[in-house]
Amino acid sequence: MKKDQLFSFLYALGKITLGLLLHPYQTMQSLIRERAFIWMALLPSAVFVGAKIIWFFVLVPMVRFAFSCSVSSFFGCELIPFFANWLVLFCIYWQVMLLYLLLRFSLAFRD
């Protein structure tokens, strides 16, 4: 029974996450009306923190160790800062957009 509830909860989280990524306007509208998963408006911040932890403690050290970035001229070593900056920009943009939609729909559906 608890296993089914866990799978149902994870399915709902996955579906909302995909909705916030692909169709943020419609998904945020539904979240505001239902109010059960309103906390998922902070999802980009959680993605950013999780990605930063994985990025700095797993991926970057592994790439630098495997390709000896300080010695060799592997093109992947120069791409590390580019992808890190892109990830930061994407998560900030996504978070600002979701907070705007949260405020907009909260005011619209106040009744």
Helices and strands as residue ranges (DSSP letters): H 2-22, H 24-34, G 38-42, H 43-54, I 55-59, H 60-67, H 75-108
